């Protein structure tokens, strides 16, 4: 779970959601919160993902 950045499984195992988010932002090769949200809940084509993050 940790090496593969499986944040959904980490949360299902009881890891605090804020810790998984920080883990993702600091260590993930992506770092993009949209990808993080997609990893938590798979998104279908055409579905909008809303993320309260600073846009660059």
KEKE-3310 file (N, C-alpha, C; in steps of 0.2 Angstrom, whole numbers, plus 5000, padded with zeros to 4 digits):
npx = (5004:5010:5021:5015:5007:4994:4981:4968:4966:4974:4967:4955:4960:4961:4970:4972:4964:4969:4983:4985:4983:4993:5004:5003:5005:5018:5026:5022:5025:5017:5010:4999:4983:4971:4974:4976:4963:4956:4962:4957:4943:4938:4935:4923:4924:4922:4916:4917:4930:4931:4942:4949:4961:4976:4977:4988)
npy = (4994:5006:5008:5008:5019:5017:5025:5024:5011:5012:5022:5014:5004:5011:5022:5039:5051:5064:5061:5052:5061:5071:5062:5059:5071:5075:5064:5057:5053:5060:5070:5078:5084:5081:5068:5061:5062:5054:5042:5039:5038:5031:5039:5042:5043:5060:5064:5076:5081:5088:5098:5106:5114:5124:5131:5130)
npz = (5000:5004:4996:4983:4984:4987:4992:4995:5000:5011:5019:5020:5029:5040:5042:5045:5036:5034:5036:5025:5014:5016:5015:5002:4995:4999:4996:4984:4967:4958:4965:4962:4967:4960:4954:4966:4972:4962:4964:4976:4974:4960:4944:4932:4914:4908:4920:4932:4943:4959:4967:4981:4980:4977:4961:4948)
capx = (5000:5014:5026:5011:5003:4987:4979:4961:4967:4977:4961:4951:4964:4961:4974:4969:4963:4974:4989:4986:4984:5000:5009:5003:5008:5025:5031:5020:5028:5012:5008:4993:4977:4966:4976:4974:4956:4955:4965:4952:4937:4938:4931:4922:4925:4917:4914:4921:4933:4932:4948:4950:4968:4978:4978:4994)
capy = (5000:5012:5009:5009:5025:5015:5029:5021:5005:5015:5024:5008:5001:5015:5027:5045:5054:5069:5058:5050:5067:5073:5057:5059:5078:5076:5059:5054:5056:5064:5076:5082:5082:5078:5061:5059:5061:5049:5036:5038:5036:5031:5044:5039:5048:5065:5066:5082:5080:5095:5098:5113:5115:5130:5130:5133)
capz = (5000:5004:4990:4977:4985:4987:4997:4996:5004:5017:5022:5022:5034:5046:5042:5046:5029:5033:5035:5018:5010:5017:5012:4995:4993:5000:4993:4978:4961:4955:4969:4960:4971:4956:4954:4973:4972:4957:4968:4982:4971:4953:4941:4925:4908:4908:4927:4935:4950:4962:4972:4984:4980:4973:4954:4945)
cpx = (5004:5018:5021:5007:4996:4983:4972:4962:4970:4971:4956:4954:4964:4966:4971:4969:4968:4981:4990:4987:4991:5005:5009:5006:5015:5029:5028:5024:5024:5012:5002:4987:4972:4968:4975:4967:4953:4957:4960:4945:4938:4933:4930:4923:4920:4915:4919:4924:4934:4937:4949:4957:4970:4980:4984:4993)
cpy = (5006:5013:5011:5015:5023:5019:5027:5015:5007:5018:5019:5004:5005:5021:5034:5048:5060:5067:5056:5056:5070:5069:5058:5066:5078:5070:5056:5057:5060:5071:5080:5079:5079:5070:5058:5057:5055:5042:5034:5035:5036:5035:5041:5045:5054:5068:5071:5080:5087:5094:5105:5113:5121:5128:5133:5135)
cpz = (5000:4998:4984:4978:4984:4993:4999:5001:5011:5022:5025:5028:5040:5047:5041:5038:5028:5032:5028:5013:5010:5014:5005:4992:4994:4997:4986:4972:4957:4959:4967:4964:4966:4955:4961:4974:4968:4960:4973:4979:4963:4949:4934:4920:4908:4915:4929:4942:4953:4967:4975:4985:4975:4966:4952:4938)
residu = (UNK:UNK:UNK:UNK:UNK:UNK:UNK:UNK:UNK:UNK:UNK:UNK:UNK:UNK:UNK:UNK:UNK:UNK:UNK:UNK:UNK:UNK:UNK:UNK:UNK:UNK:UNK:UNK:UNK:UNK:UNK:UNK:UNK:UNK:UNK:UNK:UNK:UNK:UNK:UNK:UNK:UNK:UNK:UNK:UNK:UNK:UNK:UNK:UNK:UNK:UNK:UNK:UNK:UNK:UNK:UNK)
# end
